[in-house]
Amino acid sequence: MPEAVEHFPDGKQVEHIMYGEEIEGYVYFYKFVIVSEDDKTEISIDGRYDPVMEWLNYI
């Protein structure tokens, strides 16, 4: 996404992976993983207020 380029570390692209499961027609996400050439970050989503959940609500 062009609007995300300025947030890439050192201009390098990153991959965002969402993990979730479908229950009765709804998808519930439980983990968000960010992978770059140099690093891998895993964020558990447990329903509390956090930036990942706010972003998901936006999209």
mmCIF file of the N, C-alpha and C atoms, coordinates in Angstrom:
data_MODEL
# 
_entry.id   MODEL 
# 
loop_
_atom_site.group_PDB 
_atom_site.id 
_atom_site.type_symbol 
_atom_site.label_atom_id 
_atom_site.label_alt_id 
_atom_site.label_comp_id 
_atom_site.label_asym_id 
_atom_site.label_entity_id 
_atom_site.label_seq_id 
_atom_site.pdbx_PDB_ins_code 
_atom_site.Cartn_x 
_atom_site.Cartn_y 
_atom_site.Cartn_z 
_atom_site.occupancy 
_atom_site.B_iso_or_equiv 
_atom_site.pdbx_formal_charge 
_atom_site.auth_seq_id 
_atom_site.auth_comp_id 
_atom_site.auth_asym_id 
_atom_site.auth_atom_id 
_atom_site.pdbx_PDB_model_num 
ATOM 1   N N  . MET A 1 1  ? 0.839   -1.175  0.000  1.00 0.00 ? 1  MET A N  1 
ATOM 2   C CA . MET A 1 1  ? 0.000   0.000   0.000  1.00 0.00 ? 1  MET A CA 1 
ATOM 3   C C  . MET A 1 1  ? 0.884   1.237   0.000  1.00 0.00 ? 1  MET A C  1 
ATOM 4   N N  . PRO A 1 2  ? 0.668   2.157   -0.874 1.00 0.00 ? 2  PRO A N  1 
ATOM 5   C CA . PRO A 1 2  ? 1.522   3.348   -0.949 1.00 0.00 ? 2  PRO A CA 1 
ATOM 6   C C  . PRO A 1 2  ? 1.591   4.133   0.350  1.00 0.00 ? 2  PRO A C  1 
ATOM 7   N N  . GLU A 1 3  ? 0.485   4.216   1.087  1.00 0.00 ? 3  GLU A N  1 
ATOM 8   C CA . GLU A 1 3  ? 0.493   4.988   2.325  1.00 0.00 ? 3  GLU A CA 1 
ATOM 9   C C  . GLU A 1 3  ? 1.336   4.341   3.411  1.00 0.00 ? 3  GLU A C  1 
ATOM 10  N N  . ALA A 1 4  ? 1.688   3.066   3.265  1.00 0.00 ? 4  ALA A N  1 
ATOM 11  C CA . ALA A 1 4  ? 2.484   2.367   4.273  1.00 0.00 ? 4  ALA A CA 1 
ATOM 12  C C  . ALA A 1 4  ? 3.985   2.465   4.012  1.00 0.00 ? 4  ALA A C  1 
ATOM 13  N N  . VAL A 1 5  ? 4.388   2.853   2.815  1.00 0.00 ? 5  VAL A N  1 
ATOM 14  C CA . VAL A 1 5  ? 5.804   2.859   2.445  1.00 0.00 ? 5  VAL A CA 1 
ATOM 15  C C  . VAL A 1 5  ? 6.653   3.656   3.418  1.00 0.00 ? 5  VAL A C  1 
ATOM 16  N N  . GLU A 1 6  ? 6.166   4.797   3.876  1.00 0.00 ? 6  GLU A N  1 
ATOM 17  C CA . GLU A 1 6  ? 6.955   5.634   4.782  1.00 0.00 ? 6  GLU A CA 1 
ATOM 18  C C  . GLU A 1 6  ? 7.214   4.949   6.121  1.00 0.00 ? 6  GLU A C  1 
ATOM 19  N N  . HIS A 1 7  ? 6.448   3.916   6.442  1.00 0.00 ? 7  HIS A N  1 
ATOM 20  C CA . HIS A 1 7  ? 6.635   3.212   7.711  1.00 0.00 ? 7  HIS A CA 1 
ATOM 21  C C  . HIS A 1 7  ? 7.540   1.987   7.592  1.00 0.00 ? 7  HIS A C  1 
ATOM 22  N N  . PHE A 1 8  ? 7.958   1.646   6.379  1.00 0.00 ? 8  PHE A N  1 
ATOM 23  C CA . PHE A 1 8  ? 8.833   0.488   6.194  1.00 0.00 ? 8  PHE A CA 1 
ATOM 24  C C  . PHE A 1 8  ? 10.199  0.779   6.801  1.00 0.00 ? 8  PHE A C  1 
ATOM 25  N N  . PRO A 1 9  ? 10.790  -0.177  7.512  1.00 0.00 ? 9  PRO A N  1 
ATOM 26  C CA . PRO A 1 9  ? 12.132  0.040   8.062  1.00 0.00 ? 9  PRO A CA 1 
ATOM 27  C C  . PRO A 1 9  ? 13.173  0.151   6.953  1.00 0.00 ? 9  PRO A C  1 
ATOM 28  N N  . ASP A 1 10 ? 13.880  1.247   6.925  1.00 0.00 ? 10 ASP A N  1 
ATOM 29  C CA . ASP A 1 10 ? 14.939  1.489   5.929  1.00 0.00 ? 10 ASP A CA 1 
ATOM 30  C C  . ASP A 1 10 ? 14.428  1.335   4.501  1.00 0.00 ? 10 ASP A C  1 
ATOM 31  N N  . GLY A 1 11 ? 13.162  1.618   4.274  1.00 0.00 ? 11 GLY A N  1 
ATOM 32  C CA . GLY A 1 11 ? 12.594  1.518   2.939  1.00 0.00 ? 11 GLY A CA 1 
ATOM 33  C C  . GLY A 1 11 ? 12.360  0.102   2.452  1.00 0.00 ? 11 GLY A C  1 
ATOM 34  N N  . LYS A 1 12 ? 12.599  -0.891  3.300  1.00 0.00 ? 12 LYS A N  1 
ATOM 35  C CA . LYS A 1 12 ? 12.411  -2.291  2.913  1.00 0.00 ? 12 LYS A CA 1 
ATOM 36  C C  . LYS A 1 12 ? 10.974  -2.706  3.172  1.00 0.00 ? 12 LYS A C  1 
ATOM 37  N N  . GLN A 1 13 ? 10.433  -3.508  2.280  1.00 0.00 ? 13 GLN A N  1 
ATOM 38  C CA . GLN A 1 13 ? 9.070   -3.964  2.446  1.00 0.00 ? 13 GLN A CA 1 
ATOM 39  C C  . GLN A 1 13 ? 8.966   -4.980  3.580  1.00 0.00 ? 13 GLN A C  1 
ATOM 40  N N  . VAL A 1 14 ? 7.784   -5.033  4.160  1.00 0.00 ? 14 VAL A N  1 
ATOM 41  C CA . VAL A 1 14 ? 7.503   -6.001  5.209  1.00 0.00 ? 14 VAL A CA 1 
ATOM 42  C C  . VAL A 1 14 ? 6.245   -6.773  4.830  1.00 0.00 ? 14 VAL A C  1 
ATOM 43  N N  . GLU A 1 15 ? 6.097   -7.943  5.422  1.00 0.00 ? 15 GLU A N  1 
ATOM 44  C CA . GLU A 1 15 ? 4.924   -8.776  5.173  1.00 0.00 ? 15 GLU A CA 1 
ATOM 45  C C  . GLU A 1 15 ? 4.091   -8.830  6.443  1.00 0.00 ? 15 GLU A C  1 
ATOM 46  N N  . HIS A 1 16 ? 2.788   -8.645  6.303  1.00 0.00 ? 16 HIS A N  1 
ATOM 47  C CA . HIS A 1 16 ? 1.869   -8.716  7.437  1.00 0.00 ? 16 HIS A CA 1 
ATOM 48  C C  . HIS A 1 16 ? 1.006   -9.962  7.258  1.00 0.00 ? 16 HIS A C  1 
ATOM 49  N N  . ILE A 1 17 ? 0.988   -10.814 8.256  1.00 0.00 ? 17 ILE A N  1 
ATOM 50  C CA . ILE A 1 17 ? 0.234   -12.062 8.198  1.00 0.00 ? 17 ILE A CA 1 
ATOM 51  C C  . ILE A 1 17 ? -0.758  -12.086 9.358  1.00 0.00 ? 17 ILE A C  1 
ATOM 52  N N  . MET A 1 18 ? -2.018  -12.327 9.037  1.00 0.00 ? 18 MET A N  1 
ATOM 53  C CA . MET A 1 18 ? -3.063  -12.403 10.050 1.00 0.00 ? 18 MET A CA 1 
ATOM 54  C C  . MET A 1 18 ? -3.445  -13.870 10.244 1.00 0.00 ? 18 MET A C  1 
ATOM 55  N N  . TYR A 1 19 ? -3.563  -14.281 11.498 1.00 0.00 ? 19 TYR A N  1 
ATOM 56  C CA . TYR A 1 19 ? -4.021  -15.631 11.817 1.00 0.00 ? 19 TYR A CA 1 
ATOM 57  C C  . TYR A 1 19 ? -5.369  -15.527 12.510 1.00 0.00 ? 19 TYR A C  1 
ATOM 58  N N  . GLY A 1 20 ? -6.295  -16.350 12.108 1.00 0.00 ? 20 GLY A N  1 
ATOM 59  C CA . GLY A 1 20 ? -7.614  -16.330 12.718 1.00 0.00 ? 20 GLY A CA 1 
ATOM 60  C C  . GLY A 1 20 ? -8.352  -17.610 12.410 1.00 0.00 ? 20 GLY A C  1 
ATOM 61  N N  . GLU A 1 21 ? -9.582  -17.668 12.890 1.00 0.00 ? 21 GLU A N  1 
ATOM 62  C CA . GLU A 1 21 ? -10.402 -18.835 12.587 1.00 0.00 ? 21 GLU A CA 1 
ATOM 63  C C  . GLU A 1 21 ? -11.834 -18.387 12.350 1.00 0.00 ? 21 GLU A C  1 
ATOM 64  N N  . GLU A 1 22 ? -12.506 -19.117 11.478 1.00 0.00 ? 22 GLU A N  1 
ATOM 65  C CA . GLU A 1 22 ? -13.888 -18.802 11.170 1.00 0.00 ? 22 GLU A CA 1 
ATOM 66  C C  . GLU A 1 22 ? -14.797 -19.582 12.107 1.00 0.00 ? 22 GLU A C  1 
ATOM 67  N N  . ILE A 1 23 ? -15.696 -18.862 12.752 1.00 0.00 ? 23 ILE A N  1 
ATOM 68  C CA . ILE A 1 23 ? -16.665 -19.479 13.647 1.00 0.00 ? 23 ILE A CA 1 
ATOM 69  C C  . ILE A 1 23 ? -18.034 -18.928 13.282 1.00 0.00 ? 23 ILE A C  1 
ATOM 70  N N  . GLU A 1 24 ? -18.909 -19.796 12.811 1.00 0.00 ? 24 GLU A N  1 
ATOM 71  C CA . GLU A 1 24 ? -20.282 -19.431 12.445 1.00 0.00 ? 24 GLU A CA 1 
ATOM 72  C C  . GLU A 1 24 ? -20.341 -18.230 11.512 1.00 0.00 ? 24 GLU A C  1 
ATOM 73  N N  . GLY A 1 25 ? -19.478 -18.224 10.501 1.00 0.00 ? 25 GLY A N  1 
ATOM 74  C CA . GLY A 1 25 ? -19.496 -17.176 9.491  1.00 0.00 ? 25 GLY A CA 1 
ATOM 75  C C  . GLY A 1 25 ? -18.721 -15.915 9.825  1.00 0.00 ? 25 GLY A C  1 
ATOM 76  N N  . TYR A 1 26 ? -18.138 -15.834 11.017 1.00 0.00 ? 26 TYR A N  1 
ATOM 77  C CA . TYR A 1 26 ? -17.321 -14.685 11.416 1.00 0.00 ? 26 TYR A CA 1 
ATOM 78  C C  . TYR A 1 26 ? -15.873 -15.126 11.554 1.00 0.00 ? 26 TYR A C  1 
ATOM 79  N N  . VAL A 1 27 ? -14.957 -14.249 11.181 1.00 0.00 ? 27 VAL A N  1 
ATOM 80  C CA . VAL A 1 27 ? -13.532 -14.547 11.337 1.00 0.00 ? 27 VAL A CA 1 
ATOM 81  C C  . VAL A 1 27 ? -13.029 -13.817 12.578 1.00 0.00 ? 27 VAL A C  1 
ATOM 82  N N  . TYR A 1 28 ? -12.428 -14.579 13.476 1.00 0.00 ? 28 TYR A N  1 
ATOM 83  C CA . TYR A 1 28 ? -11.855 -14.032 14.702 1.00 0.00 ? 28 TYR A CA 1 
ATOM 84  C C  . TYR A 1 28 ? -10.337 -14.135 14.592 1.00 0.00 ? 28 TYR A C  1 
ATOM 85  N N  . PHE A 1 29 ? -9.667  -12.985 14.582 1.00 0.00 ? 29 PHE A N  1 
ATOM 86  C CA . PHE A 1 29 ? -8.214  -12.971 14.488 1.00 0.00 ? 29 PHE A CA 1 
ATOM 87  C C  . PHE A 1 29 ? -7.601  -13.096 15.876 1.00 0.00 ? 29 PHE A C  1 
ATOM 88  N N  . TYR A 1 30 ? -6.547  -13.887 15.970 1.00 0.00 ? 30 TYR A N  1 
ATOM 89  C CA . TYR A 1 30 ? -5.887  -14.086 17.265 1.00 0.00 ? 30 TYR A CA 1 
ATOM 90  C C  . TYR A 1 30 ? -4.393  -13.783 17.230 1.00 0.00 ? 30 TYR A C  1 
ATOM 91  N N  . LYS A 1 31 ? -3.810  -13.603 16.025 1.00 0.00 ? 31 LYS A N  1 
ATOM 92  C CA . LYS A 1 31 ? -2.380  -13.301 15.969 1.00 0.00 ? 31 LYS A CA 1 
ATOM 93  C C  . LYS A 1 31 ? -2.073  -12.492 14.712 1.00 0.00 ? 31 LYS A C  1 
ATOM 94  N N  . PHE A 1 32 ? -1.148  -11.557 14.858 1.00 0.00 ? 32 PHE A N  1 
ATOM 95  C CA . PHE A 1 32 ? -0.690  -10.687 13.786 1.00 0.00 ? 32 PHE A CA 1 
ATOM 96  C C  . PHE A 1 32 ? 0.828   -10.822 13.742 1.00 0.00 ? 32 PHE A C  1 
ATOM 97  N N  . VAL A 1 33 ? 1.383   -11.159 12.581 1.00 0.00 ? 33 VAL A N  1 
ATOM 98  C CA . VAL A 1 33 ? 2.834   -11.352 12.453 1.00 0.00 ? 33 VAL A CA 1 
ATOM 99  C C  . VAL A 1 33 ? 3.368   -10.380 11.405 1.00 0.00 ? 33 VAL A C  1 
ATOM 100 N N  . ILE A 1 34 ? 4.469   -9.716  11.748 1.00 0.00 ? 34 ILE A N  1 
ATOM 101 C CA . ILE A 1 34 ? 5.139   -8.794  10.836 1.00 0.00 ? 34 ILE A CA 1 
ATOM 102 C C  . ILE A 1 34 ? 6.517   -9.388  10.538 1.00 0.00 ? 34 ILE A C  1 
ATOM 103 N N  . VAL A 1 35 ? 6.787   -9.628  9.248  1.00 0.00 ? 35 VAL A N  1 
ATOM 104 C CA . VAL A 1 35 ? 8.047   -10.247 8.840  1.00 0.00 ? 35 VAL A CA 1 
ATOM 105 C C  . VAL A 1 35 ? 8.786   -9.284  7.913  1.00 0.00 ? 35 VAL A C  1 
ATOM 106 N N  . SER A 1 36 ? 10.053  -9.020  8.239  1.00 0.00 ? 36 SER A N  1 
ATOM 107 C CA . SER A 1 36 ? 10.907  -8.219  7.361  1.00 0.00 ? 36 SER A CA 1 
ATOM 108 C C  . SER A 1 36 ? 12.164  -9.029  7.078  1.00 0.00 ? 36 SER A C  1 
ATOM 109 N N  . GLU A 1 37 ? 13.050  -8.461  6.292  1.00 0.00 ? 37 GLU A N  1 
ATOM 110 C CA . GLU A 1 37 ? 14.309  -9.159  5.993  1.00 0.00 ? 37 GLU A CA 1 
ATOM 111 C C  . GLU A 1 37 ? 15.127  -9.406  7.256  1.00 0.00 ? 37 GLU A C  1 
ATOM 112 N N  . ASP A 1 38 ? 14.987  -8.522  8.248  1.00 0.00 ? 38 ASP A N  1 
ATOM 113 C CA . ASP A 1 38 ? 15.844  -8.576  9.426  1.00 0.00 ? 38 ASP A CA 1 
ATOM 114 C C  . ASP A 1 38 ? 15.152  -9.044  10.696 1.00 0.00 ? 38 ASP A C  1 
ATOM 115 N N  . ASP A 1 39 ? 13.817  -9.137  10.695 1.00 0.00 ? 39 ASP A N  1 
ATOM 116 C CA . ASP A 1 39 ? 13.126  -9.358  11.958 1.00 0.00 ? 39 ASP A CA 1 
ATOM 117 C C  . ASP A 1 39 ? 11.778  -10.027 11.736 1.00 0.00 ? 39 ASP A C  1 
ATOM 118 N N  . LYS A 1 40 ? 11.248  -10.611 12.808 1.00 0.00 ? 40 LYS A N  1 
ATOM 119 C CA . LYS A 1 40 ? 9.902   -11.178 12.813 1.00 0.00 ? 40 LYS A CA 1 
ATOM 120 C C  . LYS A 1 40 ? 9.271   -10.821 14.154 1.00 0.00 ? 40 LYS A C  1 
ATOM 121 N N  . THR A 1 41 ? 8.095   -10.192 14.114 1.00 0.00 ? 41 THR A N  1 
ATOM 122 C CA . THR A 1 41 ? 7.396   -9.791  15.328 1.00 0.00 ? 41 THR A CA 1 
ATOM 123 C C  . THR A 1 41 ? 6.023   -10.443 15.341 1.00 0.00 ? 41 THR A C  1 
ATOM 124 N N  . GLU A 1 42 ? 5.674   -11.071 16.465 1.00 0.00 ? 42 GLU A N  1 
ATOM 125 C CA . GLU A 1 42 ? 4.358   -11.679 16.618 1.00 0.00 ? 42 GLU A CA 1 
ATOM 126 C C  . GLU A 1 42 ? 3.595   -10.930 17.700 1.00 0.00 ? 42 GLU A C  1 
ATOM 127 N N  . ILE A 1 43 ? 2.342   -10.592 17.401 1.00 0.00 ? 43 ILE A N  1 
ATOM 128 C CA . ILE A 1 43 ? 1.495   -9.873  18.342 1.00 0.00 ? 43 ILE A CA 1 
ATOM 129 C C  . ILE A 1 43 ? 0.235   -10.703 18.565 1.00 0.00 ? 43 ILE A C  1 
ATOM 130 N N  . SER A 1 44 ? -0.014  -11.092 19.803 1.00 0.00 ? 44 SER A N  1 
ATOM 131 C CA . SER A 1 44 ? -1.250  -11.797 20.131 1.00 0.00 ? 44 SER A CA 1 
ATOM 132 C C  . SER A 1 44 ? -2.374  -10.782 20.243 1.00 0.00 ? 44 SER A C  1 
ATOM 133 N N  . ILE A 1 45 ? -3.518  -11.118 19.674 1.00 0.00 ? 45 ILE A N  1 
ATOM 134 C CA . ILE A 1 45 ? -4.685  -10.252 19.744 1.00 0.00 ? 45 ILE A CA 1 
ATOM 135 C C  . ILE A 1 45 ? -5.661  -10.913 20.706 1.00 0.00 ? 45 ILE A C  1 
ATOM 136 N N  . ASP A 1 46 ? -5.866  -10.299 21.844 1.00 0.00 ? 46 ASP A N  1 
ATOM 137 C CA . ASP A 1 46 ? -6.720  -10.919 22.848 1.00 0.00 ? 46 ASP A CA 1 
ATOM 138 C C  . ASP A 1 46 ? -7.987  -10.132 23.136 1.00 0.00 ? 46 ASP A C  1 
ATOM 139 N N  . GLY A 1 47 ? -8.341  -9.206  22.246 1.00 0.00 ? 47 GLY A N  1 
ATOM 140 C CA . GLY A 1 47 ? -9.582  -8.469  22.416 1.00 0.00 ? 47 GLY A CA 1 
ATOM 141 C C  . GLY A 1 47 ? -9.448  -7.152  23.153 1.00 0.00 ? 47 GLY A C  1 
ATOM 142 N N  . ARG A 1 48 ? -8.338  -6.918  23.818 1.00 0.00 ? 48 ARG A N  1 
ATOM 143 C CA . ARG A 1 48 ? -8.162  -5.644  24.513 1.00 0.00 ? 48 ARG A CA 1 
ATOM 144 C C  . ARG A 1 48 ? -7.891  -4.547  23.482 1.00 0.00 ? 48 ARG A C  1 
ATOM 145 N N  . TYR A 1 49 ? -7.922  -3.310  23.928 1.00 0.00 ? 49 TYR A N  1 
ATOM 146 C CA . TYR A 1 49 ? -7.641  -2.200  23.020 1.00 0.00 ? 49 TYR A CA 1 
ATOM 147 C C  . TYR A 1 49 ? -6.174  -2.245  22.607 1.00 0.00 ? 49 TYR A C  1 
ATOM 148 N N  . ASP A 1 50 ? -5.931  -2.325  21.329 1.00 0.00 ? 50 ASP A N  1 
ATOM 149 C CA . ASP A 1 50 ? -4.568  -2.229  20.813 1.00 0.00 ? 50 ASP A CA 1 
ATOM 150 C C  . ASP A 1 50 ? -4.631  -1.724  19.377 1.00 0.00 ? 50 ASP A C  1 
ATOM 151 N N  . PRO A 1 51 ? -3.519  -1.225  18.849 1.00 0.00 ? 51 PRO A N  1 
ATOM 152 C CA . PRO A 1 51 ? -3.515  -0.645  17.499 1.00 0.00 ? 51 PRO A CA 1 
ATOM 153 C C  . PRO A 1 51 ? -3.936  -1.632  16.418 1.00 0.00 ? 51 PRO A C  1 
ATOM 154 N N  . VAL A 1 52 ? -3.585  -2.905  16.576 1.00 0.00 ? 52 VAL A N  1 
ATOM 155 C CA . VAL A 1 52 ? -3.942  -3.890  15.555 1.00 0.00 ? 52 VAL A CA 1 
ATOM 156 C C  . VAL A 1 52 ? -5.456  -4.025  15.461 1.00 0.00 ? 52 VAL A C  1 
ATOM 157 N N  . MET A 1 53 ? -6.123  -4.141  16.599 1.00 0.00 ? 53 MET A N  1 
ATOM 158 C CA . MET A 1 53 ? -7.574  -4.276  16.584 1.00 0.00 ? 53 MET A CA 1 
ATOM 159 C C  . MET A 1 53 ? -8.226  -3.016  16.033 1.00 0.00 ? 53 MET A C  1 
ATOM 160 N N  . GLU A 1 54 ? -7.706  -1.857  16.363 1.00 0.00 ? 54 GLU A N  1 
ATOM 161 C CA . GLU A 1 54 ? -8.267  -0.616  15.832 1.00 0.00 ? 54 GLU A CA 1 
ATOM 162 C C  . GLU A 1 54 ? -8.110  -0.566  14.317 1.00 0.00 ? 54 GLU A C  1 
ATOM 163 N N  . TRP A 1 55 ? -6.984  -1.032  13.809 1.00 0.00 ? 55 TRP A N  1 
ATOM 164 C CA . TRP A 1 55 ? -6.752  -1.069  12.376 1.00 0.00 ? 55 TRP A CA 1 
ATOM 165 C C  . TRP A 1 55 ? -7.732  -2.031  11.715 1.00 0.00 ? 55 TRP A C  1 
ATOM 166 N N  . LEU A 1 56 ? -7.946  -3.194  12.321 1.00 0.00 ? 56 LEU A N  1 
ATOM 167 C CA . LEU A 1 56 ? -8.896  -4.163  11.777 1.00 0.00 ? 56 LEU A CA 1 
ATOM 168 C C  . LEU A 1 56 ? -10.309 -3.602  11.758 1.00 0.00 ? 56 LEU A C  1 
ATOM 169 N N  . ASN A 1 57 ? -10.676 -2.877  12.790 1.00 0.00 ? 57 ASN A N  1 
ATOM 170 C CA . ASN A 1 57 ? -12.007 -2.259  12.816 1.00 0.00 ? 57 ASN A CA 1 
ATOM 171 C C  . ASN A 1 57 ? -12.145 -1.232  11.690 1.00 0.00 ? 57 ASN A C  1 
ATOM 172 N N  . TYR A 1 58 ? -11.061 -0.546  11.378 1.00 0.00 ? 58 TYR A N  1 
ATOM 173 C CA . TYR A 1 58 ? -11.082 0.461   10.330 1.00 0.00 ? 58 TYR A CA 1 
ATOM 174 C C  . TYR A 1 58 ? -11.295 -0.162  8.945  1.00 0.00 ? 58 TYR A C  1 
ATOM 175 N N  . ILE A 1 59 ? -10.587 -1.282  8.679  1.00 0.00 ? 59 ILE A N  1 
ATOM 176 C CA . ILE A 1 59 ? -10.693 -1.898  7.361  1.00 0.00 ? 59 ILE A CA 1 
ATOM 177 C C  . ILE A 1 59 ? -11.912 -2.777  7.282  1.00 0.00 ? 59 ILE A C  1 
# 
